């Protein structure tokens, strides 16, 4: 969660485009700040901006040069390991990117974490802990240039920022948010934030096997 001070000309859509790469995610900011009227914000107003993994929409045919351009745009480099990181995060390392698909771009900046392994383990376990999905171990492996899945006690890893994912298995959004964020006075706000981040309309009906992104 970060703080943002509104400047002249700002709208929630413009802020969402800057922070998330997707103007349509403005309801996340509105919900987090309990704004009764999302169209009305004032210069100098301080907003809470939940962390939602930045998104980028692809609107042209997939080709190798495009992937290098995406890597350069998002990270300022054409480093193959960095490219592989976001490809794995989106399941396109060995598959084509569909036209008009939205890509989640792992954060290597402020939301990246330095993690020291407390014991011998595997990257799958680490990915499960940070992302809620062991299949995303390749994201951590790529950005750290590792040759295997094994992690030694005391080994230091860089963990790219990427919202945790939760697989639904009969739960309600309220129950999932309570488990993720705690059952405190802010739980109703978090429910609204998660719903907005996942484009869920009231009454927030979930389907078993559905995957939710959990902002932080």
C-alpha positions as CSV (number, residue, x, y, z in Angstrom):
1,X,0.0,0.0,0.0
2,X,1.4,3.4,-0.9
3,X,0.2,7.0,-0.5
4,X,-0.5,9.3,-3.4
5,X,-1.2,13.0,-3.3
6,X,-3.7,14.2,-5.9
7,X,-2.5,16.9,-8.3
8,X,-4.3,19.2,-10.7
9,X,-5.9,17.3,-13.6
10,X,-5.9,13.9,-11.8
11,X,-8.8,11.5,-12.1
12,X,-9.0,8.0,-10.5
13,X,-8.9,6.6,-14.0
14,X,-5.7,8.5,-14.8
15,X,-4.1,7.4,-11.4
16,X,-5.1,3.8,-12.1
17,X,-3.5,3.9,-15.5
18,X,-0.3,5.2,-14.1
19,X,-0.2,2.8,-11.1
20,X,-1.6,-0.3,-12.6
21,X,-1.4,0.2,-16.4
22,X,-5.2,-0.2,-16.6
23,X,-7.5,2.8,-16.1
24,X,-10.4,0.4,-15.6
25,X,-9.0,-0.6,-12.2
26,X,-9.9,2.8,-10.7
27,X,-12.6,1.1,-8.6
28,X,-9.8,-0.5,-6.6
29,X,-8.6,2.9,-5.5
30,X,-12.2,4.1,-4.9
31,X,-13.0,1.1,-2.7
32,X,-9.8,1.4,-0.7
33,X,-10.4,5.0,0.1
34,X,-14.2,4.6,0.6
35,X,-15.0,7.3,-1.9
36,X,-18.7,7.9,-2.3
37,X,-18.2,9.6,-5.6
38,X,-15.2,8.3,-7.6
39,X,-15.6,11.2,-10.0
40,X,-14.8,13.7,-7.3
41,X,-11.2,14.0,-5.9
42,X,-9.5,17.2,-4.7
43,X,-6.0,18.6,-5.3
44,X,-3.9,17.8,-2.2
45,X,-6.1,14.8,-1.2
46,X,-4.1,11.8,-0.1
47,X,-5.2,8.5,-1.4
48,X,-4.2,4.9,-0.4
49,X,-3.1,3.0,-3.5
50,X,-3.3,-0.8,-2.9
51,X,-0.6,-2.8,-4.7
52,X,-2.0,-4.5,-7.7
53,X,0.4,-6.1,-10.1
54,X,0.9,-3.7,-13.1
55,X,-0.9,-4.9,-16.3
56,X,-0.1,-4.4,-19.9
57,X,-2.4,-5.1,-22.8
58,X,-1.0,-6.7,-26.0
59,X,-2.9,-5.5,-29.1
60,X,-0.6,-6.8,-31.9
61,X,0.4,-10.2,-33.2
62,X,2.9,-12.0,-31.0
63,X,6.5,-12.2,-32.3
64,X,10.0,-12.3,-30.6
65,X,10.7,-8.7,-31.2
66,X,7.4,-7.8,-29.5
67,X,8.5,-9.6,-26.4
68,X,11.7,-7.7,-26.3
69,X,9.8,-4.5,-26.7
70,X,7.5,-5.4,-23.8
71,X,10.5,-6.2,-21.6
72,X,12.1,-2.9,-22.6
73,X,8.9,-0.9,-21.9
74,X,8.2,-2.5,-18.5
75,X,11.8,-2.9,-17.2
76,X,14.1,-0.7,-19.3
77,X,16.1,-3.7,-20.5
78,X,16.0,-6.5,-23.0
79,X,17.6,-9.0,-20.6
80,X,16.4,-12.5,-21.5
81,X,16.1,-13.6,-17.8
82,X,13.8,-10.6,-17.1
83,X,11.7,-11.4,-20.2
84,X,11.4,-15.1,-19.1
85,X,10.2,-13.9,-15.7
86,X,7.1,-12.2,-17.0
87,X,6.5,-14.8,-19.6
88,X,6.4,-17.5,-16.9
89,X,4.1,-15.3,-14.7
90,X,1.6,-15.2,-17.6
91,X,2.0,-18.7,-18.9
92,X,3.4,-17.7,-22.2
93,X,7.0,-18.9,-22.0
94,X,6.1,-21.7,-24.4
95,X,2.8,-20.5,-25.7
96,X,1.7,-17.6,-27.9
97,X,0.3,-14.4,-26.4
98,X,-3.2,-14.0,-27.5
99,X,-4.2,-10.7,-29.2
100,X,-5.7,-8.2,-26.7
101,X,-4.5,-10.3,-23.8
102,X,-3.7,-8.6,-20.5
103,X,-0.2,-9.4,-19.1
104,X,0.7,-9.2,-15.4
105,X,4.1,-7.6,-15.1
106,X,6.0,-8.7,-11.9
107,X,7.5,-5.7,-10.0
108,X,11.2,-5.5,-9.6
109,X,11.1,-2.1,-7.9
110,X,9.6,-1.1,-4.6
111,X,7.4,-4.1,-4.3
112,X,10.2,-6.6,-4.8
113,X,11.3,-8.5,-1.6
114,X,14.7,-9.8,-0.5
115,X,14.1,-13.2,1.2
116,X,16.6,-15.3,3.1
117,X,15.7,-18.9,3.2
118,X,15.4,-20.2,6.8
119,X,16.0,-23.8,5.8
120,X,16.7,-26.0,2.8
121,X,13.6,-26.0,0.5
122,X,12.5,-25.7,-3.1
123,X,11.4,-22.7,-5.2
124,X,8.0,-24.3,-5.5
125,X,7.5,-23.9,-1.7
126,X,8.8,-20.3,-1.8
127,X,6.5,-19.4,-4.7
128,X,3.5,-21.0,-2.8
129,X,4.3,-18.8,0.2
130,X,4.7,-15.5,-1.7
131,X,2.3,-16.0,-4.6
132,X,-0.1,-18.7,-3.4
133,X,0.9,-20.7,-6.5
134,X,3.8,-23.1,-6.6
135,X,3.7,-23.1,-10.4
136,X,5.1,-19.6,-10.4
137,X,8.5,-20.9,-9.1
138,X,9.9,-20.1,-12.5
139,X,9.4,-16.4,-11.9
140,X,11.8,-16.5,-8.9
141,X,14.1,-18.9,-10.7
142,X,14.4,-16.6,-13.7
143,X,15.1,-13.3,-11.9
144,X,17.7,-15.0,-9.7
145,X,19.4,-16.8,-12.5
146,X,19.2,-20.1,-10.7
147,X,20.0,-23.4,-12.4
148,X,17.8,-25.6,-10.2
149,X,14.7,-25.6,-8.0
150,X,16.7,-26.3,-4.8
151,X,17.2,-23.5,-2.3
152,X,19.7,-23.8,0.5
153,X,19.4,-22.5,4.1
154,X,20.7,-18.9,4.2
155,X,20.4,-18.4,0.5
156,X,19.2,-14.9,-0.4
157,X,16.6,-14.6,-3.1
158,X,15.0,-11.7,-4.9
159,X,11.2,-12.1,-5.0
160,X,9.5,-10.0,-7.6
161,X,6.3,-8.2,-6.5
162,X,3.3,-10.2,-7.8
163,X,-0.1,-10.3,-6.1
164,X,-0.8,-13.5,-4.3
165,X,-3.3,-15.7,-6.0
166,X,-6.0,-17.7,-4.2
167,X,-7.9,-20.6,-5.7
168,X,-11.5,-20.7,-4.8
169,X,-12.9,-24.0,-3.4
170,X,-16.3,-23.3,-2.1
171,X,-15.4,-20.2,0.0
172,X,-17.0,-16.8,0.0
173,X,-15.1,-13.6,-0.8
174,X,-15.6,-12.5,2.8
175,X,-14.1,-15.7,4.1
176,X,-11.1,-15.5,1.7
177,X,-10.5,-11.8,2.7
178,X,-10.8,-12.6,6.4
179,X,-8.1,-15.3,6.0
180,X,-5.9,-13.1,3.9
181,X,-6.2,-9.8,5.7
182,X,-7.6,-10.6,9.2
183,X,-11.1,-10.1,10.6
184,X,-10.7,-6.4,11.6
185,X,-12.7,-3.3,11.0
186,X,-11.2,-2.9,7.5
187,X,-12.5,-6.3,6.2
188,X,-15.5,-4.8,4.4
189,X,-13.1,-2.4,2.6
190,X,-10.8,-5.3,1.6
191,X,-13.8,-7.2,0.2
192,X,-14.6,-4.2,-2.0
193,X,-10.9,-3.9,-3.1
194,X,-10.6,-7.6,-4.0
195,X,-13.9,-7.5,-5.8
196,X,-12.8,-4.5,-7.8
197,X,-9.3,-6.0,-8.6
198,X,-11.0,-9.1,-10.0
199,X,-13.9,-7.3,-11.7
200,X,-16.5,-9.0,-9.5
201,X,-20.0,-7.4,-9.4
202,X,-22.2,-7.6,-6.3
203,X,-23.1,-10.1,-4.8
204,X,-19.5,-11.3,-5.6
205,X,-20.5,-14.8,-6.6
206,X,-17.4,-17.1,-6.8
207,X,-17.0,-20.3,-8.8
208,X,-15.0,-23.3,-7.5
209,X,-11.6,-23.4,-9.1
210,X,-11.7,-19.6,-9.9
211,X,-8.4,-17.8,-9.2
212,X,-8.5,-14.5,-7.4
213,X,-5.7,-11.8,-7.3
214,X,-5.3,-10.5,-3.8
215,X,-4.1,-6.8,-3.6
216,X,-1.8,-5.7,-0.8
